[in-house]
Amino acid sequence: MASGLTILVTGAGGFVARGLVERMAAEPGLKGARLVLTDHRIGHVAAWPDAEIVEGDLRDARLRAGLCADPVDICFHLAGVLGGAAEADYDLARAVNLDASLSLLESLRRPSRPPRVVFASSIAVFGAPLPQRVDDGTAPRPSMTYGAQKLMIETALGAFSRRGELDGLALRLPGVVARPDADARLKSAFLNRLFHEFAAGTDMILPVSPQGQTWLLSRTACADNLLKAAMIAPDRLGERRAITLPAVQCSMADLIDALRRRYPNSPSRIRFEPDPWLEAQFATYPPLATPLAESLGFAADESVDRLIEHAIAAGAAPAIATMTEEARG
């Protein structure tokens, strides 16, 4: 990869996309690439100051046509209406997650030189309740609008890839933490708030139980995996174009214990008041096995402690106490 490459990032004003742009800016092989960023609002991009900013609505056909007027070599399609917001407003979710996404894929098609399209899918495609184990053979059975729409675009991406018009790869992301301004409409917002409120010494009520199990990935590790997906040779992928990423698997109690190790002087008190629906959706995750992703070089954070280190750094949460030497390591 070198000068002359055109990279498009949708949803570029979002938490994950900002981390991805920072990661790409540090990648020597992308020096000299043309970067096009699009979202409703983006603002200044310090990590890549000469990026082309296209602010607007992905539902706008003219905007999509402009984004694809020149050939795109890599597209990171990260835009979407997430989780609870998709459930609350089906019409909006369909327009963005399905109609605009499918139209974007159609506009990107180039049989002469298929662009690599990296699609941010989600473990929401598996639905709830989950089976006793999730692995590369687990069939998707989405139970929410968001997961169903992600699965539909996975299917379209795979079809275009088999036709040789796109070179796509959908990554099924676990919970990516920790957004400092997590949208309250997101059902999983408490998973992001926990990191920052504990660091700030704020009390918090969690709507899940201490033994509730979850799968998490820091923005740092997520950005590494997205970039890895853009660089994998097509002949290593075969026909399967949807992959579940590795994740840190831990209980809520494990997560809080690790936060206490990092912030030993935090006065934050955590109380558990489980909500059965939220527990079923976000804290009853079984063991996860991702040998396919790992064989391709995808990886999770090394531990719960490293997950917290990365998550706090990405969200710039305020530290209320000096970290212990162990936490620094």
C-alpha positions as CSV (number, residue, x, y, z in Angstrom):
1,M,0.0,0.0,0.0
2,A,1.3,3.4,-0.9
3,S,0.6,6.7,-2.5
4,G,-2.4,6.7,-4.9
5,L,-4.6,4.7,-2.6
6,T,-8.1,6.1,-1.9
7,I,-9.6,5.1,1.5
8,L,-13.2,6.0,2.4
9,V,-14.5,5.9,6.0
10,T,-18.2,6.2,6.7
11,G,-19.5,7.1,10.2
12,A,-16.2,9.0,10.5
13,G,-17.3,11.2,13.3
14,G,-17.9,8.2,15.6
15,F,-15.9,6.8,18.4
16,V,-14.6,3.7,16.6
17,A,-13.8,5.7,13.4
18,R,-11.8,8.3,15.3
19,G,-9.6,5.5,16.7
20,L,-9.3,3.9,13.2
21,V,-8.1,7.2,11.7
22,E,-5.5,7.6,14.4
23,R,-4.3,4.0,13.8
24,M,-4.1,4.5,10.0
25,A,-2.1,7.7,10.4
26,A,0.5,5.7,12.3
27,E,0.7,3.0,9.6
28,P,3.8,3.6,7.3
29,G,2.2,1.7,4.4
30,L,-0.6,4.2,4.2
31,K,1.6,7.3,3.9
32,G,0.5,9.3,0.9
33,A,-3.0,7.7,0.7
34,R,-6.0,9.9,0.0
35,L,-8.4,9.7,2.9
36,V,-12.1,10.6,2.5
37,L,-14.2,10.9,5.7
38,T,-17.9,11.2,5.8
39,D,-20.5,11.7,8.5
40,H,-23.2,14.2,9.6
41,R,-20.5,16.1,11.5
42,I,-16.8,15.5,11.7
43,G,-14.8,18.6,12.5
44,H,-11.0,18.9,12.6
45,V,-9.1,15.7,12.2
46,A,-5.7,16.2,13.9
47,A,-4.4,12.7,13.1
48,W,-4.8,13.2,9.4
49,P,-5.0,17.0,8.7
50,D,-5.3,16.7,4.9
51,A,-8.2,14.3,5.0
52,E,-11.1,15.2,2.7
53,I,-14.2,15.9,4.8
54,V,-17.6,15.2,3.4
55,E,-20.3,16.1,5.8
56,G,-23.8,15.0,5.0
57,D,-26.4,12.2,5.3
58,L,-25.5,8.8,3.8
59,R,-29.2,8.4,2.8
60,D,-28.6,11.2,0.3
61,A,-28.0,9.6,-3.2
62,R,-26.1,12.6,-4.4
63,L,-23.7,12.3,-1.4
64,R,-23.1,8.6,-2.1
65,A,-22.5,9.3,-5.8
66,G,-20.0,11.9,-4.9
67,L,-18.1,9.6,-2.5
68,C,-17.9,7.0,-5.2
69,A,-17.3,9.2,-8.2
70,D,-13.6,8.3,-8.2
71,P,-12.6,4.7,-7.6
72,V,-12.3,3.7,-3.9
73,D,-9.6,1.1,-3.0
74,I,-10.7,0.6,0.6
75,C,-14.0,1.4,2.3
76,F,-14.5,1.1,6.0
77,H,-18.3,1.2,6.4
78,L,-18.8,2.1,10.0
79,A,-21.9,4.2,9.7
80,G,-25.1,3.0,11.3
81,V,-28.1,3.4,13.7
82,L,-27.1,1.4,16.7
83,G,-28.8,-1.0,19.1
84,G,-31.7,0.5,21.0
85,A,-31.9,3.5,18.7
86,A,-32.5,1.1,15.8
87,E,-35.2,-0.8,17.8
88,A,-36.9,2.5,18.7
89,D,-37.0,3.9,15.2
90,Y,-37.4,1.2,12.6
91,D,-37.9,3.5,9.7
92,L,-34.7,5.4,10.4
93,A,-32.7,2.2,11.0
94,R,-34.0,0.6,7.8
95,A,-33.1,3.8,5.8
96,V,-29.5,3.9,7.1
97,N,-28.6,0.3,8.1
98,L,-30.2,-1.3,5.1
99,D,-31.2,1.0,2.2
100,A,-28.2,3.4,2.4
101,S,-25.8,0.6,3.2
102,L,-26.9,-1.5,0.3
103,S,-26.9,1.5,-2.1
104,L,-23.3,2.3,-1.0
105,L,-22.2,-1.3,-1.7
106,E,-23.8,-1.1,-5.1
107,S,-22.0,2.2,-5.8
108,L,-18.6,0.8,-4.8
109,R,-18.8,-2.2,-7.1
110,R,-15.8,-2.4,-9.5
111,P,-15.3,-5.7,-11.3
112,S,-12.1,-4.6,-12.9
113,R,-10.5,-4.0,-9.5
114,P,-12.8,-4.8,-6.6
115,P,-12.4,-2.6,-3.6
116,R,-11.8,-4.1,-0.2
117,V,-14.9,-3.2,1.9
118,V,-14.6,-3.7,5.6
119,F,-18.0,-3.7,7.2
120,A,-18.6,-3.2,10.9
121,S,-21.1,-5.9,11.7
122,S,-22.0,-7.0,15.3
123,I,-22.3,-10.0,17.6
124,A,-26.0,-8.8,17.7
125,V,-26.4,-11.2,14.7
126,F,-26.4,-14.1,17.1
127,G,-29.4,-12.8,19.1
128,A,-30.6,-13.9,22.5
129,P,-30.7,-16.3,24.1
130,L,-27.3,-17.4,23.0
131,P,-26.4,-21.1,22.8
132,Q,-24.0,-22.7,25.4
133,R,-21.0,-21.8,23.3
134,V,-20.4,-19.5,20.3
135,D,-17.8,-20.5,17.7
136,D,-17.2,-20.2,14.0
137,G,-20.0,-22.6,13.3
138,T,-22.7,-20.9,15.3
139,A,-25.6,-19.8,13.1
140,P,-26.9,-16.2,13.3
141,R,-30.4,-15.9,14.8
142,P,-30.8,-12.1,15.4
143,S,-33.5,-11.2,18.0
144,M,-33.3,-7.4,17.5
145,T,-33.7,-5.1,14.5
146,Y,-30.1,-4.0,14.6
147,G,-28.7,-7.5,14.5
148,A,-31.1,-8.5,11.7
149,Q,-30.1,-5.5,9.6
150,K,-26.4,-6.2,10.1
151,L,-26.9,-9.8,9.0
152,M,-28.7,-8.6,5.8
153,I,-25.7,-6.4,4.8
154,E,-23.3,-9.3,5.6
155,T,-25.3,-11.4,3.1
156,A,-25.2,-8.7,0.4
157,L,-21.5,-8.1,1.0
158,G,-20.8,-11.9,0.6
159,A,-22.9,-12.0,-2.6
160,F,-21.1,-9.1,-4.2
161,S,-17.7,-10.6,-3.2
162,R,-18.6,-14.0,-4.8
163,R,-19.6,-12.1,-7.9
164,G,-16.2,-10.5,-8.0
165,E,-17.6,-6.9,-7.7
166,L,-16.4,-6.2,-4.2
167,D,-13.7,-7.8,-2.0
168,G,-15.6,-7.6,1.3
169,L,-15.1,-8.7,4.9
170,A,-17.6,-8.2,7.7
171,L,-16.2,-8.2,11.2
172,R,-18.7,-9.1,13.9
173,L,-17.7,-6.7,16.7
174,P,-18.3,-7.3,20.4
175,G,-18.9,-4.4,22.7
176,V,-16.3,-1.7,21.9
177,V,-15.4,0.3,25.0
178,A,-15.4,2.9,26.4
179,R,-17.3,5.7,24.7
180,P,-17.1,8.7,27.0
181,D,-20.4,10.1,25.7
182,A,-22.3,6.8,25.1
183,D,-25.8,7.5,23.7
184,A,-28.3,6.8,26.4
185,R,-30.5,5.2,23.8
186,L,-27.9,2.4,23.4
187,K,-29.1,-0.5,25.6
188,S,-25.4,-1.3,26.3
189,A,-24.5,2.3,27.4
190,F,-23.9,1.1,31.0
191,L,-20.9,-0.9,29.8
192,N,-19.2,2.3,28.5
193,R,-20.3,4.5,31.5
194,L,-18.8,2.1,34.0
195,F,-15.2,2.8,33.0
196,H,-15.5,6.5,33.1
197,E,-17.7,6.8,36.2
198,F,-15.4,4.5,38.2
199,A,-12.4,6.5,37.1
200,A,-14.1,9.7,38.1
201,G,-15.2,8.3,41.5
202,T,-18.9,8.3,40.7
203,D,-21.4,5.9,42.2
204,M,-23.3,3.8,39.7
205,I,-26.1,1.3,39.5
206,L,-25.5,-1.6,37.0
207,P,-28.6,-3.2,35.4
208,V,-26.9,-6.6,35.4
209,S,-25.7,-9.1,38.0
210,P,-22.0,-9.4,39.3
211,Q,-21.7,-12.8,37.7
212,G,-23.0,-11.6,34.3
213,Q,-20.6,-12.5,31.5
214,T,-19.8,-10.2,28.6
215,W,-17.5,-9.9,25.6
216,L,-15.5,-6.7,25.2
217,L,-12.9,-5.1,22.9
218,S,-11.1,-1.8,23.4
219,R,-11.2,0.8,20.6
220,T,-7.4,0.3,20.3
221,A,-7.8,-3.4,19.6
222,C,-10.8,-2.7,17.4
223,A,-8.9,-0.3,15.2
224,D,-6.0,-2.8,14.9
225,N,-8.5,-5.4,13.7
226,L,-10.2,-3.1,11.2
227,L,-6.9,-2.2,9.6
228,K,-5.9,-5.9,9.6
229,A,-9.1,-6.6,7.7
230,A,-8.2,-4.1,5.0
231,M,-4.8,-5.6,4.4
232,I,-5.5,-9.4,4.4
233,A,-4.9,-10.9,0.9
234,P,-8.1,-12.0,-0.8
235,D,-6.8,-15.6,-1.3
236,R,-6.6,-16.0,2.5
237,L,-10.3,-15.3,2.9
238,G,-12.1,-17.8,0.7
239,E,-15.8,-17.6,0.3
240,R,-16.6,-16.9,4.0
241,R,-16.8,-13.1,4.4
242,A,-18.2,-12.7,7.9
243,I,-15.9,-13.3,10.9
244,T,-16.5,-13.1,14.6
245,L,-13.7,-11.2,16.3
246,P,-11.9,-12.4,19.5
247,A,-12.9,-10.6,22.6
248,V,-12.0,-10.3,26.3
249,Q,-14.5,-12.6,28.1
250,C,-15.1,-11.6,31.7
251,S,-17.8,-11.2,34.3
252,M,-19.0,-7.8,35.6
253,A,-17.3,-8.6,38.9
254,D,-14.0,-9.3,37.1
255,L,-14.3,-6.0,35.3
256,I,-14.9,-4.1,38.5
257,D,-12.1,-5.8,40.3
258,A,-9.7,-4.8,37.5
259,L,-11.0,-1.2,37.7
260,R,-10.2,-1.2,41.4
261,R,-6.7,-2.4,40.7
262,R,-6.2,0.5,38.3
263,Y,-7.9,3.1,40.5
264,P,-7.3,1.9,44.1
265,N,-8.4,5.2,45.6
266,S,-11.6,5.6,43.7
267,P,-14.6,6.1,46.1
268,S,-17.0,4.8,43.4
269,R,-19.6,2.4,44.8
270,I,-21.2,0.0,42.3
271,R,-24.6,-1.4,43.1
272,F,-26.3,-4.2,41.1
273,E,-30.0,-4.0,40.2
274,P,-30.4,-6.6,37.4
275,D,-32.9,-6.0,34.7
276,P,-33.9,-9.4,33.2
277,W,-34.1,-8.1,29.6
278,L,-30.7,-6.3,29.7
279,E,-29.2,-9.2,31.5
280,A,-30.3,-11.6,28.7
281,Q,-29.1,-9.3,26.0
282,F,-25.7,-8.1,27.4
283,A,-24.6,-10.3,30.4
284,T,-25.4,-13.9,29.6
285,Y,-22.6,-14.5,27.1
286,P,-21.3,-18.0,26.9
287,P,-17.7,-19.1,26.1
288,L,-16.5,-17.7,22.8
289,A,-14.1,-19.5,20.4
290,T,-12.8,-17.6,17.3
291,P,-10.1,-19.9,15.7
292,L,-10.8,-18.6,12.2
293,A,-10.2,-14.9,13.2
294,E,-7.2,-15.8,15.2
295,S,-5.7,-17.8,12.3
296,L,-6.0,-14.6,10.2
297,G,-4.2,-12.5,12.8
298,F,-7.1,-10.9,14.5
299,A,-6.7,-10.4,18.3
300,A,-8.4,-9.1,21.4
301,D,-6.8,-7.1,24.2
302,E,-4.4,-9.3,26.1
303,S,-6.3,-9.2,29.4
304,V,-9.0,-7.4,31.3
305,D,-6.4,-5.0,32.8
306,R,-5.0,-4.2,29.3
307,L,-8.6,-3.7,28.1
308,I,-9.1,-1.1,30.8
309,E,-5.8,0.6,30.0
310,H,-6.7,0.9,26.4
311,A,-10.4,1.9,27.0
312,I,-9.6,4.6,29.5
313,A,-6.9,6.1,27.2
314,A,-9.2,6.1,24.2
315,G,-12.0,7.8,26.2
316,A,-9.7,10.2,28.0
317,A,-11.5,9.5,31.2
318,P,-10.3,11.6,34.2
319,A,-8.1,9.8,36.6
320,I,-9.0,10.5,40.2
321,A,-6.1,8.8,41.8
322,T,-2.5,7.7,41.1
323,M,-2.3,4.3,39.5
324,T,-0.5,1.5,41.2
325,E,2.8,0.3,39.7
326,E,1.1,-2.9,38.7
327,A,-1.6,-1.1,36.8
328,R,1.0,0.9,34.9
329,G,2.6,-2.3,33.8
